[in-house]
Amino acid sequence: MAALATLRRNTFARRTSVLIFGRVASAVLGGAAALITAAVLGPGRTGTYALVVTVATLASSLGHLSVDRSEMVQWKDETIRLKLAANAPVLGVANGVLAAICGFVVVSLLGRSVVPVPEGLLWMALAGVPCIGAGRYIQSILFLREQSTLVSASLIISNGLAAGATLGLALTGHLDLRSAILIWLADQILLFATLLAFGNMIVGTRSLGVAIRSVSIGLRYHLGSLSMTSLLTIDIAILGAMLPTKDVGRYAIAAYLASIPWLATDSVVQVALPRLVGTENGAARATVRILALTSALVVALCVLGGAITPFVIPRILGAGYAPAVAPLEWLLPGTVALAFSDPLRTNLLRKDKPWKLSALLVTGAALNIVLNILLVPPLQTVGAAVASSIAYSFVAVGAGVWFFSGYRRRPKGLSATLAGTEC
């Protein structure tokens, strides 16, 4: 038994290392492309680029219907796993097409004064929404199958080619706003195509009944999932309506750089997903251990990032991006809070508590919106960063309270559950 436990720990460590390497490599490649794009386009056009991508991201979140969450809930039923995998690409594309259309209608109704993006660029970005949704479904299946290496490789391939295309166009003087959006679109399509080609998603038979059940279960979580995306992206949308696009561009760079430590810790959570959604005792132990690991990792990365970015940003991107340093510093506490909440939110998902999780995320997103509206006028981009960090911290505290209080109500508490003596 001891040898088996050691083998499992070593296997988990290897998978974690591979996925973290893949995420770091893809983040470096994606970061290089983002920095090159920002340096060439300047803050103003970078702000327009960020707004277009944000609209596409929100549209994708609206349309994916949280089927990836449904896949996690249903994965315990081994008899339908092949059907879930076979359904994922088709269901993702179909939902994505509807989401793209809805996204365009919503933006058109709001008008250019609220969402200042060109119509042609918007359609171009929305064309990637079906691939984003389907890719998300497939990645969820692959993580549940413990095939995280394939996800890492796919991310490296797509981000690597995007970075190469960005660099090539920049060196030849052909990188503009339109070509930058095209590269982003090609990145989404290539990632989806790679996952589909090598993910073995069509070994089972598609099932309409399982698809309907997946959507039905997913809808129970969708309000929370949509709120989570809004929590992470609504600040850029609000800035677009309240500040010049050059300020949006600076903030977008700050937000991207601040998210990198969270991407690293999220890799650990994704690798541990089968354990986090396993049996009660096993899930509790995994949650506490992953929580400790990710918290230590994100704090170290944020301290390092906070120390070097004030010197790096102006030197790499130019003096025009120097104002991005202040919001970046204020976003880092929120990054720590996001990493802390990740395994806790997954535990709530495993317990099939959709309304509790949704209530937490809806409140967090609403808090972020209200604080942005209040703080952006006097504090500009720093106000948006402070608002986001407060909202992220609220979600982290709420998830922590629910997780630990749930075990305090047990006769022997969390310690007995972690020891495996209580079911």
SVG drawing of the C-alpha trace seen along z (x, -y; Angstrom):
<svg xmlns="http://www.w3.org/2000/svg" viewBox="-33 -62 47 64">
<polyline fill="none" stroke="black" stroke-width="0.4" points="0.0,0.0 2.8,-2.4 4.5,-1.7 1.2,-2.3 0.7,-5.6 4.2,-6.6 3.6,-5.7 0.5,-7.8 2.2,-10.8 5.0,-10.5 2.6,-10.2 0.7,-13.3 4.0,-15.2 5.0,-14.3 1.6,-15.4 1.7,-18.6 5.2,-19.3 4.3,-18.6 1.2,-20.8 2.8,-23.6 5.7,-23.5 3.1,-23.5 1.1,-26.4 4.3,-28.4 5.6,-27.8 2.3,-28.7 2.0,-31.7 5.5,-32.8 4.6,-32.4 1.2,-34.1 2.8,-36.8 5.5,-37.4 2.7,-37.8 0.7,-40.1 3.7,-42.3 4.8,-42.5 1.2,-43.4 1.0,-46.0 4.3,-47.6 3.5,-47.8 -0.2,-48.9 0.3,-51.3 -2.0,-51.8 -5.0,-53.1 -5.3,-50.3 -4.3,-47.7 -7.4,-49.0 -9.6,-48.4 -8.1,-44.9 -8.8,-44.1 -12.4,-45.3 -13.0,-43.1 -11.5,-40.0 -13.4,-40.7 -16.7,-40.8 -15.9,-37.5 -14.9,-36.0 -18.2,-37.1 -20.2,-35.8 -18.4,-32.4 -19.1,-32.3 -22.8,-33.1 -23.2,-30.3 -21.2,-27.5 -24.0,-26.8 -21.5,-25.3 -21.5,-21.9 -17.9,-21.5 -19.2,-21.7 -21.9,-19.2 -19.2,-16.9 -17.4,-16.9 -20.7,-16.2 -21.5,-13.3 -18.0,-11.8 -18.7,-9.5 -21.1,-7.5 -18.6,-5.5 -21.3,-4.2 -21.7,-7.6 -18.1,-8.8 -17.7,-7.9 -20.9,-9.6 -19.9,-12.8 -16.6,-12.8 -18.4,-12.2 -20.9,-15.0 -18.4,-17.6 -17.2,-18.9 -20.6,-19.1 -22.4,-20.5 -19.6,-23.1 -19.8,-24.3 -23.6,-24.5 -23.8,-26.5 -20.9,-28.7 -22.7,-29.7 -25.8,-30.7 -23.6,-32.6 -21.8,-34.5 -25.1,-35.7 -26.4,-36.7 -23.2,-38.6 -23.4,-40.6 -27.1,-41.5 -26.3,-42.6 -23.4,-44.8 -25.5,-46.3 -28.3,-47.2 -25.8,-48.8 -24.3,-50.9 -20.8,-52.2 -20.9,-54.7 -21.0,-51.8 -18.9,-49.2 -16.6,-51.2 -15.5,-48.4 -15.6,-48.3 -18.3,-46.0 -16.0,-44.2 -13.4,-43.4 -16.2,-42.3 -17.6,-39.7 -14.0,-38.5 -13.6,-37.8 -17.0,-36.3 -16.2,-33.8 -13.9,-32.2 -16.6,-31.7 -17.7,-28.3 -14.1,-27.0 -13.6,-28.5 -16.7,-26.7 -15.9,-23.4 -12.3,-23.6 -13.4,-24.2 -15.6,-21.1 -12.8,-18.9 -10.2,-20.2 -12.6,-19.3 -12.9,-15.8 -9.1,-15.5 -8.5,-16.7 -11.0,-14.2 -9.2,-11.5 -6.0,-12.7 -4.6,-13.6 -3.3,-16.9 -0.1,-16.5 -2.2,-16.7 -3.7,-19.9 -0.3,-21.4 1.1,-20.3 -1.9,-21.8 -1.6,-25.1 2.1,-25.3 1.5,-24.6 -1.3,-27.1 0.4,-29.8 3.7,-29.2 2.4,-29.6 0.5,-32.7 3.6,-34.2 5.6,-33.3 3.0,-35.0 2.9,-38.1 6.7,-38.4 6.9,-37.9 4.2,-40.5 5.8,-42.9 9.3,-42.6 7.9,-43.1 5.8,-46.1 2.5,-44.4 1.1,-44.0 -2.0,-46.1 -5.2,-45.9 -7.0,-43.7 -4.1,-41.3 -3.8,-41.0 -7.4,-40.0 -6.9,-37.5 -4.0,-35.9 -6.1,-35.6 -8.9,-34.0 -6.4,-31.5 -5.1,-30.7 -8.6,-29.6 -9.3,-27.6 -5.9,-25.8 -6.3,-25.0 -9.7,-23.5 -8.5,-21.5 -5.5,-20.1 -7.5,-19.0 -10.1,-17.4 -7.6,-15.7 -5.6,-14.1 -8.1,-14.0 -9.9,-10.8 -13.3,-12.5 -15.2,-10.3 -14.6,-6.8 -18.1,-6.8 -21.6,-7.3 -23.1,-10.7 -26.3,-10.7 -29.0,-13.2 -30.3,-12.2 -26.9,-12.7 -26.6,-16.0 -29.9,-17.2 -29.0,-16.0 -25.6,-17.8 -27.2,-21.1 -29.9,-20.6 -27.3,-20.0 -25.0,-22.7 -27.7,-25.3 -27.9,-24.9 -24.3,-26.1 -24.4,-28.5 -25.3,-31.6 -22.3,-31.1 -20.0,-30.3 -21.2,-33.3 -20.7,-35.4 -17.2,-34.0 -16.3,-35.2 -17.9,-38.5 -16.0,-38.8 -12.7,-38.4 -13.4,-40.5 -16.1,-43.1 -13.5,-45.6 -12.2,-46.0 -15.7,-46.4 -16.6,-49.1 -13.3,-50.9 -14.1,-50.9 -17.4,-52.7 -15.8,-55.2 -12.2,-55.9 -10.2,-56.5 -9.1,-53.3 -5.4,-54.1 -6.2,-53.6 -8.0,-50.4 -4.9,-49.2 -2.7,-49.9 -5.0,-48.2 -5.4,-45.2 -1.6,-44.7 -1.6,-45.0 -4.5,-42.5 -2.8,-40.0 0.5,-40.1 -1.2,-39.9 -3.1,-36.8 0.1,-34.8 0.7,-33.6 -2.9,-32.4 -2.5,-30.5 0.4,-28.6 -1.6,-27.6 -4.7,-26.8 -2.5,-24.2 -2.1,-22.4 -5.9,-22.4 -6.6,-21.0 -4.1,-18.2 -5.7,-17.4 -9.3,-17.5 -9.9,-13.8 -9.0,-13.8 -10.9,-17.0 -14.1,-15.4 -13.5,-12.0 -14.8,-10.5 -15.7,-12.7 -12.6,-11.9 -10.3,-11.9 -11.7,-15.2 -11.3,-16.9 -7.7,-15.8 -6.9,-16.8 -8.6,-20.2 -6.6,-21.1 -3.3,-19.9 -3.8,-21.7 -4.9,-24.8 -1.7,-24.9 0.4,-24.2 -1.3,-26.8 -1.4,-29.5 2.4,-29.2 3.1,-29.2 0.9,-32.1 2.3,-34.3 5.9,-33.6 5.1,-34.4 3.2,-37.6 6.0,-38.8 8.5,-38.2 6.2,-39.8 5.5,-42.8 9.2,-43.4 10.3,-43.2 7.4,-44.5 7.9,-48.2 11.3,-48.0 10.3,-45.6 7.1,-47.2 8.5,-50.7 11.7,-49.2 9.9,-46.6 6.8,-48.4 7.9,-52.0 7.1,-55.0 3.5,-55.0 2.8,-51.9 4.4,-53.1 0.9,-54.0 0.1,-50.2 2.5,-49.5 0.2,-50.9 -3.0,-48.9 -0.8,-45.8 0.4,-46.2 -3.1,-46.6 -4.3,-43.5 -1.8,-41.1 -3.6,-40.7 -6.7,-39.7 -4.5,-37.2 -3.6,-35.6 -7.3,-35.5 -8.3,-33.8 -5.7,-31.1 -6.9,-30.5 -10.5,-30.1 -9.9,-27.7 -9.8,-24.4 -12.5,-25.6 -14.9,-26.4 -14.1,-23.0 -15.1,-21.3 -18.4,-23.1 -18.9,-21.9 -18.2,-18.4 -20.8,-18.5 -23.3,-19.5 -24.1,-22.9 -24.9,-25.0 -27.0,-27.6 -24.6,-28.2 -21.7,-28.6 -23.8,-30.7 -24.9,-33.0 -21.2,-33.5 -20.1,-34.3 -23.1,-36.5 -22.5,-38.6 -18.8,-38.8 -19.5,-39.9 -22.1,-42.4 -19.7,-43.8 -17.0,-44.2 -19.4,-46.1 -20.6,-48.4 -17.1,-49.1 -15.8,-49.8 -18.5,-52.3 -17.7,-54.0 -13.9,-53.9 -13.0,-54.3 -14.1,-58.0 -11.8,-59.2 -9.0,-56.6 -9.1,-55.7 -7.4,-52.3 -6.2,-52.0 -9.8,-52.1 -10.7,-49.2 -7.7,-47.2 -8.8,-47.9 -12.4,-47.0 -11.4,-43.7 -9.1,-42.7 -11.8,-43.4 -14.3,-41.3 -11.9,-38.4 -11.1,-38.5 -14.8,-38.4 -15.2,-35.2 -12.2,-33.6 -13.4,-34.4 -16.9,-33.1 -15.6,-29.9 -13.3,-29.3 -16.1,-29.9 -18.4,-27.5 -15.7,-24.8 -14.4,-24.9 -17.8,-25.5 -19.2,-22.5 -16.7,-20.2 -17.0,-22.0 -20.7,-20.9 -19.5,-17.2 -19.0,-15.4 -15.3,-15.1 -14.7,-18.0 -12.3,-18.4 -9.4,-16.6 -11.3,-13.3 -12.3,-13.6 -8.7,-14.3 -7.6,-11.2 -10.2,-9.2 -11.9,-8.1 -15.3,-9.6 -17.4,-9.4"/>
</svg>
